[in-house]
Amino acid sequence: MGVKIGEITIKKEVELEFFSGKKIAIDAHNYIYQFLTTIRDRETGEPLRDEKGRITSHISGLFYRTINLIENGIKPILVFDGEPPKFKKSTLEIREKRKEEAEKKWLEALESGEEAMKYAQASARLSEGMVKECKELLDYMGVNYIDALSEGEAQCAFMCKKNFVDYSCSQDYDSLLFGSPFLARNLSLSGKRKLPGKDIYVEIKPEIISLEETLKQNNINQEQLIIIGILIGTDYNVNGVKGIGIKTALKLVKEYRTLDKILKTIKWEFDVDPFEILEFFKNPPINENIKLEQKEVNKEKIIKFMVDERNFSIERVEKYINILIESLNKGKQTGLSSFLKK
């Protein structure tokens, strides 16, 4: 879902090659969820499955797309969500209800012959079992991942602020509210994509967003950016304050400056305390035990996991394993060459 502040951010389109040599902390749930929604039959909306009926869309996307990033010189570190804050409970309940409704409409669309894809996508769920499978595959691929204490985007932001990585990566903008200096978008979506419900293709390019430039352009500070997010709606107060969009929120922040003064002018109708949301964005729980290391690729276990157990093509899997190994070895040689030149 995420906070919708894209309209006031300062974006710059780049080519995927721009990120070559960069370490990027990827919001894993956001990243993998995209594969669950997009890797589906265009007619029925059915996800990719193995011969046992188990969903494998997330595995397909994670394997092939992550190797594509590594082939382009990118060093991905996937960051998985931990325990959500208690005041997110109502949001999670709303999401589950929407998925149940979408699931019903999906089945109805299949029976009536109507377009089913959009309902199928809206019903997608990333289960704990799927997350476990993704971590297992990442281990075999030699790709680093981190378990956040709470929100993955907060952990990504921390890693970017502390220079463990060069960019946070997510389709959502929440990392900026958590203070990430730089945000990368569209890394897993770049290329030609079909517009929903239309026979039109558009070119989607990666974007980079600078927090400093965004704050400067809007003449606000970091806390005020968080307040704007709270006014228009975050994952903790869905849809925001009635009647307040991004332009009105920016105007209120510039006029009243602080949350306590703004609250005197609006009607707050959420159970959660807005100051609790503000404090969470400013000081979220963080896993500071970060160890990033070059791990080895286990070709045999990847083949067992993907081909023997989940029916992926042996030819295609082996091809991509070779690309992965060659790309990682190239990265090692480049790193050594850079070191020797110093």
N, C-alpha and C positions, 0 to 999 in steps of 0.2 A: 504494500500500500504506500507507505512512505509519505513524507511531507512534500507538498507541491509548491516549492519555491523556485522552480526552474525559470520562471519568467523574469526574475530579478538577478539571476546569476550571470556571470560573464563567462561565456563559453567560447572555445576555440576548436574548430575542427582540425584534426590531424590524420595522417595516414597511420596504419597499424605499425609500420616500421619505425615510427617516432619513438615507440616504447622499447625498442631494441636495447638490451643491456640494463633495463630498468627492473627493479623489484616492485611487485605490485601485490598489495594485500586485497584479496577478492572476498567480498561478502558472499560466502559459500551458499547460503540458503537462497539468496536472490539469484545467484549464478545458476544453480542447479534447477531451481524452480522454472526458470526460463525454458530449460530443455523438456521439462514435464509438460509444458503448455504448447511448445512448438513442434516437438517431434511426435507427430500424430498423423493418422490418416486424414487427408484433407476432406474426405467425404463424410466419414462416420465419426471422426473425432477420437477414434480409438488410439490409445498410446501404443508404442512398440512393446511387444511382449515376447517372452521365450516360449518354448513348446509346453512348459508347465503352466502357462498363463500369467507368469509374473511380469510386472511392468519393468521394462529395461530402458525406457526413454532417457532417464537420468544418467544411466551408465554410458549409453551411447554418446550423449552430449558431452559428459565430463571427459571421457577418454579422447574422443576425436578433437574436440574444441580446445582442450587444454594442451594437447600435443601441437595443435596449430599455433597457439600462443608461444610455446617453447621454441618451435621451429622459427618463429619470427624474432627470437632472441630475448623474449620476455621471461622473467623469473617470477612465476606465480606462487603466492602463498595463500592458500585458502583458509578462511577464518569462519568457524562454525559457531552458531549461536549457543549461548549457555542458558542460564535460568532467566526468563523474562521478569521484569519488575512486577510486583503484585498488582499495581494499578493498570497493567495491560490485560488483565483477565477479561474484562468486558469486551475489549477489542477482539480478542481471540474467539470469544463466544459469538460475536457478530460475524466474524469471518467464517466460522464453521457453519452458521446458519445460512449464509449466502452460498456456501459450497453445496449444502444439502438442497437448496432451492435450485441451483444451477444443474445439479445432478438429475433432479426430477424433470426439468425442462429439456435436458439432453435426451433422456429416454423418450419423452413425448415427441421431440423433433425427429428422432430416429423412426418412430412409428408412423408419423405423419408425412415423412419425406421432406421436412423442412431442413434448413441449414443447421447442422448440429455442432459444428466446430467451435463456435464461440461459447456455447454452453459447456461443452466438454472441457475447454481450456479453463473456464471459470470454476470447474469442479475439481481441478487438480489439487492433490495433496502431497506434501513431502513428509513421509512418515519417518519415524525413528529408525525403522529397519532400512529404509533407503539411505539415510544418512550414514548408517553403519557400513553399508555396502560401498558407498562413495569413499569413506575413509580407508577401507580395506584396499580398494583399487588404487588410491593415491599412494598408499604405502608400497604397493608393488611397482608403481610407476616412478618411485623415487621423488615424489613431489611433496614439499613441506605443507603441513596444515597446523593450525592453532585452534585450540578450544577456548573460546571466550568465556569469561565468567558470566556475562549477561549478553547484551546485544552485540552481534557480530560487527555492526558498523561502528560502534563505539571503540571496539578493539582495533579495527582497521585504522580509525582516526588516530588513536594513540600510537600505533606503530609508525604512522606517517609523521606525526609530530616529533617522535623520538628518533627519526631517521633509520628505523629498521627497514623501511620501504620508501620508495619514491612517490607512490600514489596509493590512495584508497581506490577501490573499484566497486561500483554498484550502479544499478539503473536508478535507484532512489537517491535522494539528496540528503538523507539524514546524517551522513558522515560529516557534512559541512556544519550542521548544528552541533555535532560532537567535537568540532574544531579541527577537522582534517585540513591541512594547508592546501592539499591538492586532491581533486577527485577526477577519476577517469570513468567515462561512460561508453557504452556500446561496444566494448571489447568482444563480447560474445555474440553481438548482433551485426557487426560490420559486414558490408557487402550488400547485394541486392535483396530486398525483401518485398513481399507482396503486401499491399495495403489490405487490412481486414475487410472482407466482403466485396472487394473490387478486383478487377483484372488489371491492376496497375502495379508496376514495380518501381520502387524508389531506392536510391543509393544511400545507405546509412553508413556514416563515417564515425570513427571514434571521436570523442570530445574530451577536452581537458578543461577543468574549472579551477580557477585560483580563488581561494577564500579571501585572501588579502585584497585582490582586485575587486571582488564582489562587494566587500564591505566598503571599500573606498568609493566605488562607483555610486553606491546608494547612501553614502554619508552616514553609516551606522556602525556600531561596534558588534562584537561577537554575541554579547548577551541580547542585544536588540534583534539580531537575526533569529535567535532562539525564540524570542517573544513573538516575532512575526509568524514563525512556525506554529507556535501554540495557538495563536489567534485563528489561523486558517485551518488548523487541524494536524495533529501528529498521530502516531500509532497509539497514543495514550488518551487522546480526546478526538475521536474520529469525526471528520467533517468540520471541526472547528466551531467558532462562535457564529450563530445565525446572522446572516447578512454581511459578514465580513469576508471579503476576498483579498487577494494579495495586494492590490493597490490601496485599499482602505487600511489594511494592516500596516503597510509601510507609512502611510500618512499618520496613523495614530502613534506609531513608534517615534516618528520625527517630532510630533507635536508634544507628546507627554513623556517620552524618553524611558520611563521605568514601568515595570509590570504593575506595581501597586497603584500608580496613578491611572494607568489605562483601565484597570479593573473597576475603578469608580465610574467609568463612563460606559461600561458594557454590562450585559447580563450573562453571567457565567452559569451554565446549566449542566455541568458535568459533576459526577461524584468525586472525581480526583481533584486534589488541591493543585491549582496551576503553579504554585511555588514549588511543589514537589516535582512536577515535570521539569521546571526550569533547573532545579538543583540536579536532577538526574542527567540532563544534557550537559551540565557543567562539570559534574563529578561522577561519572558512571563507574560501576565496578570494573576493574581492569585486571587481566592476567598479565603480570609483568615478567613471568617466567618464560621468556621467548628464546628458543634455541633453533636457529636456522642452520641447516647443514646440508651438504651435498650427499644425497643418498644414491644407492645403486638401483638400477632397473632390474627387476626380477622377471625376465622374459617368460620362464616356464609357468610362474604363478599367474601372470596376466593371461596367458593362453588358457590355463585351466579355468580361471575365473570367468573369462569372457566367451571362450569357444566351447570348452567341454561342458560347462555348467549353464551357460546362458545362450548358446546357439548363434553366436556372432560368427561371421565369415572368417575362417582361418587365414585366407589370403589377405584380406583387408587388415585384419588385426596385426598380422606379422609385418605388413608393409608399414603400418604406423608405429609399431614397436621399433623398427629399424630407424625411422625418422626421429623418434624420441631419443634413441641412443646416440645417433649421429649428432643431433642438435646439442645434447648435453655435453658430448665430448668436444664439440666445437666451442662451446661456452667455456669449458675448462681451459682449452688451449688459448682462447682469447684473453681469459683472466690471467693466465701465466705470462703471456706476452706483455700484457700491460704492467704486470708486476716487475718483470725483468727490465723494462724501460725506465723504471723509476730510479 
